[in-house]
Amino acid sequence: DKPWLPNLEDNIPTPVVKATGQRTLKVPLGLLDVPSDQVQENYDFDLAKAGNTVIFASSGYGKSTVLQTLTLNLAKVNTPEQLHVNLLDFGNNGLLPLKDLPHVADIVTLEEAEKLGKMLASMSETLAERKRAFKTAGVASLEQYEAKTKTSLPIILNLLDNYDGLSSNDNRKDQIDNILLQVLREGPSLGVYLILTASRVGAVRMNMMSAISTKMVLYLNDESEVTTIMGRDYVQQETKVGRGQIMRDVPTSIQFYLPVAGDTSTALLANLEYDVITLDKNWTGVRPPQIPMVPDEFTGETFEALPDVIQWQKVEKMPFGMSYETTEVLGFVSGQQPYFIFAPMDDEQNILYQQLLLRQISKVQREVLLVDFNDSFEDAIDQSGLSANMTLITDKKETRAIIKGM
């Protein structure tokens, strides 16, 4: 007789994973319960084979934790040069503890409309760049590209937690779904994947579902939805956090691992943060680029402290601001631009710009004529003063001499 098989434990920390130096997309994700074989065995999730994946669970049953376990394990066995991660958190900050991983480009929420738009645009541009590169190389997949060109590209993993946080009434939904669908359809052959979670099967559009090759289920309040995903032979549900089922040859029960050990939610979070901080401190190499965002609090002091601004001033350029789209430093480059026009919206904005202009002129060595025939700079000069390299001209009679001098 086979020995009696105990029930799966409720809280199982992930087994230890170790880096090999090679890109590794196969990591432990849970403990399988197979009563027919009287075994309980580790389940390794292989991103390359599983492809795009969706995880369904009602609120509070552990879908964010599954993403944490998967991401942390992948981060431990891959460098940020081998794996880039984009975090899209449409729920209750379940992905926030992962944001400081050196592999993470950035994290964005639904409320951050501008940042979300830029992240989605970046995902779409990545697909376009890789398609162009693959076409030039005459290949159809990442594996073929790396073999032919002898160069490595990072795997890009896009994690979207709580997809149904995006309401059907949100006027951005169609645009967001179109980009996600593009990633789902084109991404896997290019080394770009999407893993998302949702609390309802019906929340994910059918055309998206058809492009998702792997589907996992934790506890769902509506049991008919389990049947939709797993079929009539689904495993009887248990109302336990992290308990679910995956499809192998048949639906198979699984207890998904916790990302770290911990007896309480507080201890779990503390241990997770410790592992993330450790990985962050231990990596000194190149990291994936963040989404370019102008700071919310953008003072003159903040601007002057930027490395690019400091570099501009060293080479006698005059930085005035940052591109809202790319955060590239912009301003006046003498010898390259014949003129620079500032069109203020109102008097307050005009004064702010004039003060900025006077401050930047004071930091260059060249002589500057400030021609002000209508005394529009009077208030700015009273507040900021004139530097020694500036000459103020207010008399219109000097116009001829100025033009002749120029």
Secondary structure, 3 states (H helix, E strand, C coil): CCCCCCCCCCCCECCCCCCCCCCCCEEEEEEEEEHHHCEEEEEEEEHHHHCCEEEECCCCCCHHHHHHHHHHHHHHHCCCCCEEEEEEECCCCCCHHHCCCCCEEEEEECCCHHHHHHHHHHHHHHHHHHHHHHHHHCCCCHHHHHHHHCCCCCEEEEEEECHHHCCCCCCCHHHHHHHHHHHHHHHHHHCEEEEEEECCHHHCCHHHHCCCCEEEEECCCCHHHHHHHHCCCCCCCCCCCCEEEEECCCEEEEEECECCCCCCHHHHHHHHHHHHHHHHHHCCCCCCCCCCCCCCCCCHHHHHCCHHHHHHHHCCCEEEEECCCCCCEEEECCCCCCCCCCCCCCHHHHHHHHHHHHHHHCCCCCCEEEECCCCCCHHHHHHHCCCCCEEEECCHHHHHHHHHHC
